[in-house]
């Protein structure tokens, strides 16, 4: 049973979230005039890019991408 489950998981491509869905989220948020909030998580470190957040949470990654697009910079 475990081998079967492992094989099923290994066959699926891993992505924090589909990039097309993130781009759609950003376009819709910009269109609606939503201001992205400042980062409130515990993973962000100075010098990082949004890509570093992918290992922790796709929602943090998505929010970072939107913040960067909106403000033109990364979190402080």
C-alpha positions in Angstrom: 0.0 0.0 0.0 2.7 2.5 1.0 4.8 1.7 -2.2 1.7 2.4 -4.3 1.1 5.8 -2.6 4.7 6.7 -2.9 4.6 5.9 -6.6 1.5 8.0 -7.1 3.0 11.0 -5.3 6.3 10.7 -7.2 4.6 10.7 -10.6 2.9 14.0 -10.0 5.0 17.1 -10.7 5.7 19.2 -7.7 5.0 22.9 -7.8 4.3 25.4 -5.0 1.4 26.5 -7.2 0.7 26.7 -10.9 2.4 29.8 -12.2 -0.5 30.6 -14.5 -2.8 30.6 -11.5 -0.5 33.0 -9.7 -0.3 35.3 -12.7 -4.1 35.3 -12.9 -4.4 36.1 -9.2 -1.9 39.0 -9.6 -3.8 40.4 -12.7 -7.2 40.2 -10.9 -5.8 41.8 -7.7 -4.2 44.7 -9.7 -7.4 45.2 -11.6 -9.4 45.3 -8.4 -7.0 47.7 -6.8 -6.1 45.5 -3.9 -3.0 46.7 -1.9 -0.9 43.7 -0.8 -0.2 43.6 2.9 3.2 43.7 4.4 4.8 40.3 5.2 3.6 38.8 8.5 5.1 35.3 8.3 8.2 34.0 10.0 10.2 32.8 7.0 11.3 35.9 5.2 15.0 36.9 5.4 16.7 39.9 4.0 18.4 39.2 0.7 15.8 36.6 -0.3 13.6 36.6 -3.4 10.1 35.2 -3.6 11.5 31.9 -4.9 12.9 31.3 -1.4 9.4 31.2 0.1 8.2 28.4 -2.3 9.6 25.8 0.1 7.4 27.0 2.9 4.1 28.0 1.5 2.6 28.6 -1.9 0.4 31.4 -0.5 3.4 33.2 0.9 5.1 32.8 -2.5 2.0 34.1 -4.3 1.7 37.0 -1.9 5.4 37.9 -2.3 5.0 37.8 -6.1 2.1 40.2 -5.9 3.9 42.5 -3.4 6.9 42.6 -5.7 4.7 43.4 -8.8 2.7 46.1 -6.9 5.6 47.8 -5.1 8.5 47.0 -7.4 10.6 45.7 -4.5 10.8 42.8 -2.1 9.8 42.8 1.5 12.0 44.6 4.0 
